[in-house]
Amino acid sequence: MKAIIYTRVSTKEQSTARQLNDMKSVKGFSIDKVFSEKSSGFSISIFDRPVLQAALQHIQAKKIQCMMVSEVSRLGRNTHEVLNLIEELRKKKVAIYIHNLGTTINTEDQSGEIFTKLIVTIMADLARLESEQMSYRIKSGIRARKAKGLTTGRKFGSKESSDKFLIKHRDIQNYLKKGYTSREIQKLCGCSPNTIQKVKHYLTIVAE
């Protein structure tokens, strides 16, 4: 199977050598190219990681059949984004080999598909838990600020700039550029139709 290897560590001091050596020893794959990145998988969006984006472009251009990673978290720690990436690769019939699990997902055989659905289901639950935890932390922070007599949210009468709004919704912008419909983007990003329309509006202004 024609494949690429994608490795990632979070800091410049860390090395991707172990990940690379582990996957090069796996039989059944013809390694076309190796992509190694030193970038946080939690604080930096998938769309803002240049090496990963270059890997995805290479997959498309060279008709790569499989992406090899040492573990799912190497793709990212934002579960929602990783889940979307796995689904996007599945639609393009690109398999994902996960070394620490010793398995390949997004394959055409039935057993692989069952495992893929299991992985996706688990990740979807994790995404829900992440969202709930984030909501709890935000609400807890607001309560704490109110208890101290501090203001919360934006200053009254202020307005969020278009630049800040677009930065917050880079995932929507990327899906729009790839030709996804509004309905598809709503499902992938968990956003409202109004948010998508607002992104489109601001992008039109920027382009003028």
N, C-alpha and C positions, 0 to 999 in steps of 0.2 A: 504494500500500500504506500503510495507516494505521500510523504508527510513533511511537516515542518516541526521544529521543536521551539516552544516558547518558554523561556525561563524568566523569573522575576524575583528580585529581592527588594526589601523596603529601603535600605540605606546603601550609600556608596561604599561603606566599609565591608559590607557583606559580599560574598562571592556566589556566583551561580554555577560554579564548577561541579558541585555535587549533583545538582539537578540534571545538568547536562550529561555527566558521566553515567548516571543511572539510566537515562532514557536512551542513550546511544547503544547501550548493551542489550536493549530489547529487540528480539527477533521479529521479523514479519513486516518491518517498515523500511522504506527507502527514503532516507533523509535528504530532502532537497535543499533546505537552508535552516540555519539556526538564528533565532531572534532572542537576544538577552537584554533585559531591562532592569534598571535600578530606580525604582519608583514606588511610592506608597500605594498600596491597593485599597486603602480605606479612605484617605483624604483626597485622593486625586481620581477624578472620574475616568472611566474606561475611554471616553471620547478624548480626553486630554493626555493620554499616554501615547506618545508618538511611535514608540517601537511596536506596541500592540496594534496600533492602527496600520503601521507598515506591514505587519504580519498578515492582517486581515486582507489588505490590498493584494499582497503577494498570493494569498490563497485563491483569490478571485482571478488574478491575472494568469497564474500558472496552473490553474485547475488542480489545486492540491486536494487530496482526498481526506486528509486527517491532520488535526493539530494535536501535538503531544505536549502535555503539561504534567508536572510532578504531582500536583493536587489541584482541586477545583479552586482553592483560594488564591492560586497563582494568577488566575484570570482577574480576580478582584475580591474585595471584602464587602462591597456593596451588593448584597444578595439580589436586589431587584435588577440591577444592571447585568449581573452575571447570568441571571435567569433569562433575560432578554437576549443576551449574546448567544447562549446555548440554543435558544429557539431559532435565532437568525441563521446560525450555522446549520441547524437541522434542515431548515427550508432550502438551503443551498446544497444539501446532501453532503455536508462535511462532517466527518466523525471527529470525536474528541477522545484521545487516549489519556486516561488518568492513572498515573504510575502508582500512587500509593494505594489505589483500589485494585490495581491490576486488571483493569477492564476498559473497554471502549464503548462509549455511548454514541447515540445518533446513528447507529448502524441499521441496516435494512432487515437483519434477521430478527425474528420475533422475540427471542430472549433478550437481545440488546435493547429493543424498544421497551420491554417491560422494565428493564433496569433504568432506562432513560426516564420513564414516567415516574419511577420511584424517586430518583434523584431530583427531578423537577418538582415533585410534590413536597419533598423535604425542604427544598430551597424556597418554595413558595411559602411554606409555614414559617421558615426563618425570616423571610421578608416581612411577613405579617407581624412577627414578634419584634423585629427591628422597628417597624413603624409604631407599634404600641409603646415600646420603650422610649422612642424619640418623643412621642406625644406626651408621655408621662413626664419626661425630663423638662419639656417646654412648659407644661402646666405647673410643674413644681417650681420652676424658676420664676414664673409669673407670680405665683402665690407668695414666694419668698420676697420678691421685690415690692409687692403690694403691702406686705407685713412691715416692711421697712419704710413705707411711705414714698417709695420711688415710682416713677412712671414706667409704663410698659408699652412696648410697640413703638411705632414711628411717632414722631412729634406731631401733635394735632395740626392739621392743615398741610402737612408735608406730603410729598408724593414720591414714590419710588421711581428712580430714573429708568429709562428704557434699557440702558446698558446693564444695570444691575438685574433687571428683570430677565433679560436675555441670557445673562451669565447663569442665573438660577435654572434656566430651562434649556440648557445645551442639548440634553437628550432629545427633546422635542424637535429642535432645529435639525439635528442629525437625521432623525427619522423623516422629516419633511424633505430634506435634500435627497434622501434615498427613495422618495416617491411613495411612502406609506400614506394611506388614507387617514383622515381624522379619526374615524372609528377604530382603526388598528392602533393608532398612537394612544388613544384613550385607554385601551386595554393594556398596552405595553408600559405606559408611564403612569397609569392610574391617575390621570388628570381629567379636568372637565373640558367640555367643548369650548367654553369661554376662554380658558387659558391658551388653547391651541390657536384660537382666533386672534388673541392678543399678541401671541408670538408672531403670527403671520403679518399682523398689522405693523408691528415694530420692524420686522425684517423688510417690509415694503418701504418704510420710511428711510431705513439705513441705505437701501439700494438706490434711492432717488438722488 
